[in-house]
Amino acid sequence: MAALGIAAGSANWFTALALGVTLLKCLLIPTYHSTDFEVHRNWLAITHNLPISQWYYEATSEWTLDYPPFFAWFEYALSHVAKYFDPEMLKVHNLNYSSSRTLLFQRFSVIFTDALFVYAVYECCKCIEGRKSGKELLEKPKFILSVLLLWNFGLLIVDHIHFQYNGFLFGLMLLSIARLFQKRHVEGAFLFAVLLHFKHIYLYVAPAYGVYLLRSYCFTAVKPDGSVRWNSFSFVRVTSLGLVVFLVTALSLGPFLALNQLPQIFSRLFPFKRGLCHAYWAPNFWALYNVLDKVLSVIGLNDKWLGSGVPACSPALSDSLGDLRLHSDGCVGPRGFLRCLILCALSSFLFGWHVHEKAILLAILPLSLLSVEKADDASIFLILTTTGHFSLFPLLFTAPELPIKILLMLLFTIYSISSLKTLFRKEKPLFNWMETFYLLGLGPLEICCEFLFPFTSWKLKYPFIPLLLTSVYCAVGITYSWLKLYVSVLTGPPVGKTKKK
């Protein structure tokens, strides 16, 4: 009876959190939206009116279809609902079309598909262990995790103000992670394979899935002395995983293979001609590198110090996977897999090609799961999520959204810090003096960028300065979080052993 009471209580507060954030999303409908709004309207028109053979060739608009086929079919399905709202939005040559009905349809389509994200968060909460206080099992970690995911500031402003469909995509990823925690490996692999054919940015974390599934599902680890040896290879399990990936890929790319269009699709998915950096610098290594290169070029020392060589991200990524697999607890358990996944996401974000600033959510959201279980992970999470979310501020540059983004950011950050500090109050402090000083520096930075710089004479001559300052300052915090997480993995206990308490 007590267990049923706890379960019922959990369902009640989770439902309240989900309904509350859904109401907030509805209140954000009239806010500013970016060019991504027109991007997805155009994709609705392309998939609705044109045969499949022309989807990846159509170029009337500059916003051509550049997501994998499953997302194209997703737009196709949405278009058959959209026609009942406003058929004008489905005309290919009706560029930059907008109406109140189009706005409502596209906004509500994001809110509706977020139902998958809500369900995934609920499943992830089942994977988090509650904390015992006497004879009672406290649900506090699960409640905190629900807030950190459902009310995530970055996801709210990117999807429901800026406008994108990240919610249900992250829902697929989180649900896949939950299934791996629940030892439902084939289902987890299937969900991730489907996700890759919705949005190819998730290739960043594919190595973590590959290593974990091979290591923990297809092989049996024999550890008599704490060492790692792969034994008892399962041909049936490898075949089942391979078959799942093959069938999903065939369903996605098969029709285009028959049309001999795979080269055209890949040219759209991987447009390397766009250059190393995105138009708005993501707060990563390249932001720091570019600024240093510029400073040294001004003083005439760039050739001496930087030369023409460019650091590669592949060693960092491969070292992460190799050390996780062979040295630490790594990919033996699902939490080790999750740590590996986050390292892959952060390594790719820091060193990847043409990285979008929104990709930081690929590390922040899964790190939320670890943050409620261990104080060290909570510390890394708070630094990463605060700097990562702040780096998204330039996405919302219109005056009406300024108080909204500041208020939502403050509420989420204050709750995150206070709740995790309370959860780990009996352990060491989550921040040292240096980390505290750095995070407090975000306040003066925002005041300078939003309230002081617009009134200076530099606004017209150097309009990029607020973006540059934000990107570089946040890049320091994100790089620091990556290093801190990397060190915590490498200095962790060997495989099969745990730290003494």
PyMOL commands that set and color helices and strands:
alter all, ss='L'
color gray80, all
select helices_A, chain A and resi 2-27+36-49+52-54+69-82+87-90+100-113+115-126+140-150+153-163+166-181+185-196+200-218+235-258+262-269+272-274+285-298+302-305+314-326+330-332+334-351+357-371+375-390+393-395+399-423+433-440+442-455+458-461+465-490
alter helices_A, ss='H'
color red, helices_A
select strands_A, chain A and resi 131-133+136-138+220-221+230-231
alter strands_A, ss='S'
color yellow, strands_A
deselect
rebuild
show_as cartoon
